[in-house]
Protein backbone atom coordinates (compact mmCIF):
# COMPACT_ATOMS: atom_id res chain seq x y z
CA UNK A 1 0.00 0.00 0.00
CA UNK A 2 1.17 3.51 -0.79
CA UNK A 3 2.16 5.58 2.24
CA UNK A 4 1.94 9.36 1.94
CA UNK A 5 3.90 12.05 3.78
CA UNK A 6 3.07 15.76 3.70
CA UNK A 7 5.63 18.53 4.09
CA UNK A 8 6.02 22.24 3.46
CA UNK A 9 3.75 23.67 6.12
CA UNK A 10 4.73 26.51 8.41
CA UNK A 11 4.00 30.04 9.56
CA UNK A 12 3.35 32.64 6.87
CA UNK A 13 2.02 36.20 6.88
CA UNK A 14 -1.30 37.08 5.26
CA UNK A 15 -0.83 37.51 1.53
CA UNK A 16 2.11 35.11 1.48
CA UNK A 17 2.59 31.81 -0.31
CA UNK A 18 3.46 28.23 0.56
CA UNK A 19 3.83 25.06 -1.46
CA UNK A 20 2.86 21.82 0.21
CA UNK A 21 4.17 18.47 -0.95
CA UNK A 22 2.67 15.02 -0.57
CA UNK A 23 5.28 12.35 -1.31
CA UNK A 24 4.93 8.60 -1.35
CA UNK A 25 7.37 7.16 1.19
CA UNK A 26 6.55 3.69 -0.10
CA UNK A 27 4.84 2.60 -3.30
CA UNK A 28 4.05 4.77 -6.29
CA UNK A 29 1.46 7.50 -6.70
CA UNK A 30 0.93 6.14 -10.25
CA UNK A 31 -1.31 3.56 -8.55
CA UNK A 32 -3.51 6.36 -7.14
CA UNK A 33 -6.17 7.27 -9.65
CA UNK A 34 -7.41 10.17 -7.51
CA UNK A 35 -5.48 12.37 -5.10
CA UNK A 36 -6.90 15.11 -2.91
CA UNK A 37 -5.93 17.80 -0.44
CA UNK A 38 -8.07 18.30 2.64
CA UNK A 39 -7.73 20.65 5.60
CA UNK A 40 -9.06 20.74 9.12
CA UNK A 41 -9.15 23.85 11.24
CA UNK A 42 -9.54 23.65 15.04
CA UNK A 43 -13.11 22.85 15.99
CA UNK A 44 -14.18 22.33 12.38
CA UNK A 45 -14.81 19.35 10.14
CA UNK A 46 -12.25 18.24 7.61
CA UNK A 47 -12.99 19.84 4.25
CA UNK A 48 -11.92 19.11 0.69
CA UNK A 49 -9.61 21.73 -0.82
CA UNK A 50 -8.46 20.39 -4.19
CA UNK A 51 -8.53 17.25 -6.33
CA UNK A 52 -6.27 15.79 -8.99
CA UNK A 53 -7.75 12.98 -11.09
CA UNK A 54 -5.34 10.99 -13.20
CA UNK A 55 -2.11 12.72 -14.14
CA UNK A 56 -3.28 16.30 -14.49
CA UNK A 57 -7.04 16.94 -14.18
CA UNK A 58 -6.98 19.35 -11.22
CA UNK A 59 -9.82 21.27 -9.59
CA UNK A 60 -10.03 23.52 -6.56
CA UNK A 61 -12.98 24.08 -4.25
CA UNK A 62 -14.79 27.41 -4.37
CA UNK A 63 -13.34 28.61 -1.06
CA UNK A 64 -9.81 28.58 -2.48
CA UNK A 65 -10.38 28.89 -6.23
CA UNK A 66 -8.00 31.34 -7.84
CA UNK A 67 -5.57 31.07 -4.92
CA UNK A 68 -4.76 27.34 -4.52
CA UNK A 69 -3.63 25.00 -7.28
CA UNK A 70 -3.03 21.27 -6.99
CA UNK A 71 -0.75 19.30 -9.29
CA UNK A 72 1.11 16.03 -9.34
CA UNK A 73 4.43 14.86 -10.73
CA UNK A 74 4.45 11.09 -11.12
CA UNK A 75 8.17 11.08 -11.90
CA UNK A 76 8.85 12.66 -8.50
CA UNK A 77 6.20 10.54 -6.80
CA UNK A 78 4.71 13.74 -5.39
CA UNK A 79 1.53 15.80 -5.38
CA UNK A 80 1.71 19.53 -4.67
CA UNK A 81 -0.57 22.28 -3.40
CA UNK A 82 0.54 25.78 -4.36
CA UNK A 83 -1.14 28.25 -2.03
CA UNK A 84 -1.02 31.97 -2.86
CA UNK A 85 -2.53 35.04 -1.20
CA UNK A 86 -2.98 33.14 2.05
CA UNK A 87 -5.54 34.36 4.56
CA UNK A 88 -5.85 33.76 8.31
CA UNK A 89 -8.88 31.56 7.65
CA UNK A 90 -6.61 29.19 5.69
CA UNK A 91 -4.97 28.22 8.98
CA UNK A 92 -5.43 24.46 9.39
CA UNK A 93 -3.76 21.08 9.29
CA UNK A 94 -3.52 20.05 5.64
CA UNK A 95 -3.79 16.39 4.67
CA UNK A 96 -3.31 14.54 1.42
CA UNK A 97 -5.35 11.54 0.41
CA UNK A 98 -4.89 9.01 -2.37
CA UNK A 99 -7.39 6.53 -3.78
CA UNK A 100 -6.23 3.44 -5.67
CA UNK A 101 -8.33 1.74 -8.31
CA UNK A 102 -8.86 -1.12 -5.86
CA UNK A 103 -8.62 -0.91 -2.09
CA UNK A 104 -9.03 1.75 0.55
CA UNK A 105 -7.85 5.37 0.35
CA UNK A 106 -4.66 6.27 2.18
CA UNK A 107 -4.01 9.42 4.24
CA UNK A 108 -0.89 11.29 5.20
CA UNK A 109 -0.23 12.46 8.76
CA UNK A 110 -0.86 16.14 8.00
CA UNK A 111 1.17 19.35 7.98
CA UNK A 112 0.30 22.51 9.90
CA UNK A 113 -0.23 25.78 8.04
CA UNK A 114 -0.58 28.93 10.14
CA UNK A 115 -1.36 32.30 8.55
CA UNK A 116 -0.75 35.16 10.97
CA UNK A 117 1.00 38.52 11.10
N, C-alpha and C positions, 0 to 999 in steps of 0.2 A: 504494500500500500504506500502511496505517496505521502510523505510527511512534509508539511509546509512551515516555513519560518519567516515571520515578518521582521522588518528592520526599517530604520530611517525616521522613526518618530523623534519627537523632542519638543523643546519650547521655542516658539516663534512669535514675533510681534504681529498684531493685526496688519493685514495687507501683505504679509510675507508669503513665502512659498516653501514647500517641502515635497520631496519625492519619496514615497514609501515603496519598499520592495517586498515581494513575497517569493521566496526561493525554495525549491524542493531540496530538502536535505537528504532525502532518499527517494528513489524513483524518478520518473520523468513527468513533467507537466504535459507532455504530448498525449498522455493517457487521460487527461482531464478535458472533457469536451466543453465544460462550462466552468469559468472561474469568476469569482465575485469578491468585491470588497464590501464589508459591513462596518458599522461603527456602533458603539454603545457609550452613551454619556451617563454620568452618575444619576441613578434614579430613573432612568429611561430604558425603554425596550431597545433591543438591538435592531438597527435599521439598515436596509440595503442602500449602498451608495453608488456602486457601479458594477457593470457586468461585461465580461468578455466571452463571447461564444465562438468556439473554433479558434482560429489563429488571430483574427483581427476585427471581428464584429463587436465593437465596443459601444456601450450606452451608459449614460449617467442619469441618475435620478434627478427629478426637478429641483430639489433643494440645493443641488450642487452643480447643476448644468451651467456650462460656460466657465466654470472655475476648476472643476476636477475632470481629469481624463485618465481612463484606465487603458493599459496596453499590455501586451505580453510578448516576450522574446523566447521562443522555444529553444533557440540555440544556447541561450544563457540560463535556461530552466527557471525563468523568473517572470513574474507579473509585476507591473508597476502601477502606482497611483500618483500622478502628478497633480499636486494641489496648489493652486494659485489664489491670490487675493483672500487669504485665510481670515476667518472671522472668529470671534470668541465662541460663538455657538458651534463651531466645528470641533471644539475641544471634546475629545472622546478617546476611548481605546479602539483602535482600528484592527479589524481581523480580515484575513483572507480565507476563502473557502474554495474548494475545488471538487467538482463532481465528475466521476468517471462514467463511462458508458454503462458499466455494470458495477454494482456495489454501492456502498454508502459514501456520502460526501466526507471530505476531510477538512479540518479547521487548523489554522495556525494558533499560536498562543497569544497573539495580540501585541500591538505596539502603541504606546501612549503618545498622543498628540495634544499639546497644550498651547492654546493661542491666547496670549496675554501681553500687556504692555509693561 
